Amino acid sequence: MIVTIDGPAGAGKSSIARKVAERLGFEFLDTGAMYRAVTLGAIRAQIEFDDVDALVDFASGVQLKWKNSRILLNGDDVTEEIRSPIVTSAIRHVADLPAVRKQLSKEQRRIAKGRDIVTEGRDQGSEVFPDAECKIFLTASSEERARRRQEQLIEVGRHLPLEDVLRSQDARDEEDRQRPIGSLRPADDAVVIESDGMTLDEVLEKALAIVAQKQV
């Protein structure tokens, strides 16, 4: 069974997807980490972001592997490094390329084939796995998502004004919605969870209930 959990930045989809997978005994696929790893690899290889052919060639030849919730880029564990600000600011140059998205979507389908898996991202239910048995779109208001993101940053020692977090988030949302391929949108048959005012456990239980209904 494939369960897709999509949604905008700051909606908490990664945390929920991991917990849903854990509770169900399913595997977990963090697709955002795949795009981040390719972006990091391009930075390391000193590929210019306006060199589309070089970026596509790199994405086609890169080796990405999962090992105990760690992501390896050509054999190198980059789980922490892909979350750096430099990768975050550059990821759009990779994720916006249709040829790169096509390549990584193909890799995501290969990984998921024949497995019980929970996969999260922005286009998993709408484009990558259109036939997934269960599709969830997790969202929240812009203000709520920005507040959550600010709290996450404080936990790692980065103190940013809420207005700055919200401004950056809104820009990212707009970029995600405007992508020609892989745009941010719920699949037509996705169940939407509006998580404002809900605790993490409440969102988790609601997501699990949705999956249970699809398993019947």
HUNOR-V56144 format. One record per run of one state. SS is the DSSP state (@ for helix, = for strand, . for the rest). FROM is the first residue (numbers start at 1). TO is the last residue. If there is no record, write none. Layout:
ss=SS from=FROM to=TO
ss=SS from=FROM to=TO
This chain:
ss=. from=1 to=1
ss== from=2 to=6
ss=. from=7 to=12
ss=@ from=13 to=24
ss=. from=25 to=26
ss== from=27 to=30
ss=@ from=31 to=44
ss=. from=45 to=51
ss=@ from=52 to=61
ss=. from=62 to=63
ss== from=64 to=67
ss=. from=68 to=69
ss== from=70 to=73
ss=. from=74 to=75
ss== from=76 to=77
ss=. from=78 to=80
ss=@ from=81 to=83
ss=. from=84 to=84
ss=@ from=85 to=95
ss=. from=96 to=97
ss=@ from=98 to=112
ss=. from=113 to=116
ss== from=117 to=121
ss=. from=122 to=123
ss=@ from=124 to=128
ss=. from=129 to=133
ss== from=134 to=139
ss=. from=140 to=141
ss=@ from=142 to=155
ss=. from=156 to=161
ss=@ from=162 to=178
ss=. from=179 to=190
ss== from=191 to=194
ss=. from=195 to=199
ss=@ from=200 to=215
ss=. from=216 to=216
